[in-house]
Amino acid sequence: MTVIIFNDSLTATISEKGAELVSLKSNGIEYIWQGNPTYWKWHAPILFPFIGRLKNNHYSYKGQQYQMPENGFARDCLFDLVEQTNEYAIFSLSSNPETLKIYPFIFHLTVKYEIWGEGLRVHYNLQNLGEEEMIFALGSRPAFNLPLKEEHKFEDYYFSFLPSKCRINMPLEEQFVNLEQRTLGQTNTYLGINHELFSNHSLIYETRGFNAFTIETEDCPHNVTVAYKNIPYVSLWSPYPEKAPFVCIEPWCGLVETTDSNGRLEDKVGMNRLPAEEQFKTQYSIIIH
């Protein structure tokens, strides 16, 4: 089942499976990747309680080993629709016997999609309902169609960054972050988009304060921006060498596995720690212009 919210400028469609944004349209243009499985079957999945894949697809916590699918399980779960109006919809997911088999924490996750003007704001509220500290990652992977108009090519587009400054780049080694190879990434200027840009999988940057990442082209007024405050990482990704016609801008509260990881959840780099009975809140926006 899907839920539609709208205003005079935008129409957004969200699936109850994974509370995933599956469509965002403005003036007849579809901005969200439509999930052609030839390249990638998702649209904008929620990444929880892990981001990326784990070494050997498992981790340990307090001496016990658990299996975990790539990017966590939230994207495969059926969320409950809690509330809906024309301009917003709220979904929720709670821990249950199946999640506890692979993730031993009691939680309640609420996701709110809210249309305002020419933007869509996505709110996350995670509650730790257990009696011990909860360790987690939480992110989003919205994929945007490129090109947006038939007369353009994938390579006509580029990334622009606000603020215009260098950010720490975290290179990948077989899809795991190599912390020893961190360098300054040149996000103080435009970055041309081409498929070879993603030959080493994702571009991952540390981010602080306010950040806005825009996909744009000089020949087309239809651009899209992902903006947020105080989310520590962003990933830019498109499949390679498949040459898929989309690009992701992914706000991450958490990090993929590192090359030196020992597999213990307690030691994982970049994870969030939420005390018992407390809440974690974050949000990001997709702006069409």
C-alpha positions in Angstrom: 0.0 0.0 0.0 1.2 3.5 -0.8 0.3 6.9 0.7 0.2 10.1 -1.3 0.8 13.6 0.1 0.7 16.8 -1.9 0.5 20.6 -2.2 0.3 22.9 -5.2 4.0 22.3 -6.1 4.8 18.7 -5.1 3.4 15.2 -4.9 5.1 12.6 -2.8 4.3 8.9 -2.7 5.5 6.7 0.2 5.2 2.9 0.5 4.2 1.3 3.8 7.0 -1.2 3.1 10.1 0.3 4.6 8.3 3.7 4.9 10.2 4.3 1.6 9.7 7.4 -0.6 9.0 6.0 -4.0 8.0 9.1 -6.0 8.5 12.8 -5.8 7.0 14.8 -8.7 6.9 18.5 -9.6 5.5 20.0 -12.8 5.2 16.5 -14.3 8.8 15.6 -13.7 9.7 12.5 -11.6 12.7 13.2 -9.4 13.0 9.8 -7.6 14.5 6.8 -9.2 11.8 4.3 -10.1 13.5 1.1 -9.0 14.4 -0.7 -12.2 15.9 -3.9 -10.9 18.3 -4.1 -13.8 20.3 -1.5 -11.9 18.9 -1.2 -8.4 15.5 -2.1 -7.1 15.1 0.6 -4.4 14.0 4.2 -4.5 15.0 5.9 -1.2 15.4 3.2 1.5 15.8 3.9 5.2 19.1 2.5 6.5 18.6 1.1 10.0 20.1 -0.1 12.3 23.3 -0.4 10.2 24.6 1.3 7.1 26.4 -0.7 4.5 27.4 -4.3 4.7 29.2 -6.0 7.6 32.2 -8.2 7.2 30.8 -11.7 6.7 27.3 -10.2 7.2 27.4 -10.6 11.0 28.4 -8.7 14.2 28.8 -9.5 17.9 27.3 -7.9 20.9 28.1 -8.9 24.5 29.7 -12.0 23.2 26.8 -13.2 21.1 26.8 -13.3 17.3 24.0 -11.9 15.1 23.3 -11.9 11.4 22.4 -8.7 9.7 21.5 -7.9 6.1 23.2 -5.1 4.2 21.9 -1.7 5.3 19.9 -3.2 8.1 16.3 -4.5 8.1 14.1 -1.4 8.2 13.8 -1.2 4.4 12.2 -4.7 4.3 9.7 -4.1 7.2 6.1 -3.1 7.0 5.6 0.2 8.8 2.3 1.2 10.4 0.6 4.4 9.0 0.0 6.4 12.2 -1.4 9.7 10.8 -2.0 11.3 7.5 -3.2 14.6 6.1 -2.9 16.1 2.6 0.6 17.5 3.4 2.2 15.0 5.8 2.2 11.3 6.7 3.7 9.6 9.8 4.8 6.0 9.9 6.2 3.8 12.7 8.1 0.6 13.3 8.7 -1.1 16.6 11.0 -3.9 17.6 9.4 -7.3 17.6 10.4 -11.0 18.0 11.8 -11.1 14.5 14.0 -8.0 14.8 15.2 -9.1 18.3 16.7 -12.2 16.7 19.1 -10.1 14.8 19.2 -6.8 16.8 18.8 -7.1 20.5 17.4 -3.7 21.3 13.8 -2.6 22.0 13.0 0.5 20.0 10.2 2.5 18.4 11.1 4.4 15.1 8.8 7.1 13.7 9.2 8.6 10.2 7.4 11.7 9.2 7.2 13.0 5.6 6.1 16.6 5.4 5.7 18.7 2.2 6.3 22.4 2.5 6.6 24.8 -0.4 8.8 23.2 -3.0 10.5 20.8 -0.5 9.9 17.5 1.3 11.2 17.3 4.9 11.9 13.8 6.3 11.9 13.5 10.1 13.2 10.6 12.2 12.4 10.0 15.8 14.0 6.9 17.4 13.1 5.9 21.0 15.1 3.5 23.1 12.4 1.6 25.0 14.9 -0.8 26.6 16.8 -0.8 29.8 20.3 -0.5 28.3 22.2 1.8 25.9 21.2 1.3 22.3 23.9 1.3 19.6 22.7 2.1 16.1 23.2 3.8 12.7 20.4 5.6 10.9 20.5 7.0 7.3 18.6 7.5 4.1 19.5 6.7 0.5 17.3 8.8 -1.8 18.1 8.1 -5.5 17.5 10.9 -8.1 16.8 10.4 -11.8 19.6 11.6 -14.1 19.0 13.0 -16.6 15.8 14.7 -15.7 15.0 15.7 -19.3 15.4 13.5 -22.3 17.6 16.1 -24.1 20.3 15.9 -21.5 22.9 13.3 -20.6 24.1 11.9 -17.3 27.4 13.7 -17.8 25.7 17.1 -18.2 25.1 17.3 -14.4 27.4 18.2 -11.5 27.3 18.5 -7.7 27.5 21.8 -6.0 28.1 22.1 -2.3 27.1 24.6 0.5 29.0 25.8 2.3 31.7 25.8 -0.4 34.6 24.3 1.6 36.7 21.2 1.7 35.4 18.2 3.6 37.2 15.1 4.9 36.9 12.3 2.3 36.7 8.8 3.7 37.9 6.4 1.0 36.6 2.9 0.7 38.5 -0.3 0.4 36.3 -3.2 -0.8 33.3 -1.2 0.5 34.8 -0.7 3.9 36.1 2.7 5.1 39.9 3.0 5.5 40.3 5.5 8.2 44.1 5.8 7.7 43.6 7.0 4.1 41.3 10.0 5.0 42.1 13.1 2.9 40.7 16.5 2.2 38.0 16.3 -0.6 37.6 19.2 -3.0 34.0 20.0 -2.1 34.9 23.7 -2.3 34.0 23.7 -6.0 31.8 22.0 -8.5 32.2 18.3 -9.0 31.3 16.9 -12.4 29.1 13.8 -12.4 30.2 10.9 -14.5 30.0 7.1 -14.0 33.8 6.8 -13.4 33.4 9.1 -10.4 31.9 6.1 -8.6 34.4 3.5 -9.7 35.4 2.9 -6.1 31.8 2.7 -5.0 30.7 5.7 -2.8 32.2 9.1 -2.1 31.8 9.6 1.7 32.5 12.9 3.4 32.4 14.1 7.0 29.9 16.9 7.4 29.3 19.4 10.3 26.6 22.1 10.8 24.5 23.0 7.8 25.1 21.3 4.5 23.4 21.4 1.1 24.3 19.1 -1.8 22.7 20.0 -5.2 22.5 18.1 -8.5 22.3 20.6 -11.3 23.1 21.5 -14.9 23.6 24.8 -16.7 21.2 23.8 -19.4 18.2 22.8 -17.3 16.3 24.7 -14.5 15.2 21.5 -12.8 17.6 20.9 -9.9 17.4 19.0 -6.7 19.0 19.6 -3.3 19.5 17.5 -0.2 20.0 19.8 2.9 20.4 19.1 6.6 22.0 20.3 9.8 24.3 18.3 12.1 24.3 15.0 10.3 27.9 13.7 10.5 28.3 12.0 7.1 27.1 12.1 3.5 27.5 9.6 0.7 27.3 10.2 -3.0 26.7 7.0 -5.0 25.7 5.5 -8.3 26.3 1.9 -9.4 29.5 1.2 -11.3 30.2 -0.2 -13.9 26.5 -0.6 -14.7 26.1 3.1 -15.7 22.7 3.5 -14.0 20.7 6.6 -14.8 20.5 7.9 -11.2 22.6 9.3 -8.4 22.1 9.1 -4.6 22.8 11.8 -2.0 22.7 10.0 1.3 22.6 11.7 4.7 24.1 9.3 7.3 23.9 9.3 11.1 26.4 6.5 11.2 29.1 4.9 9.1 29.8 1.8 7.1 32.1 -0.8 8.5 35.8 0.1 8.7 38.7 -2.0 7.3 40.1 -2.6 10.8 36.7 -3.5 12.4 36.8 -6.4 14.9 33.1 -7.1 14.4 32.1 -6.1 18.0 29.2 -3.7 18.0 30.6 -2.0 21.1 33.7 -1.0 19.1 32.2 0.1 15.8 33.3 3.5 14.6 30.6 6.2 13.8 27.7 4.5 15.6 25.2 6.4 17.8 24.7 5.6 21.4 21.2 6.3 22.8 20.7 5.9 26.6 17.7 3.9 27.9 14.3 5.6 27.6 15.7 8.5 25.6 15.0 9.7 22.0 17.2 10.5 19.0 15.9 13.0 16.4 17.2 14.1 13.1 15.8 15.3 9.7 16.8 16.3 6.2 15.1 18.0 3.3 14.8 17.4 -0.4 14.3 20.7 -2.2 13.1 21.0 -5.9 14.1 24.1 -7.7 
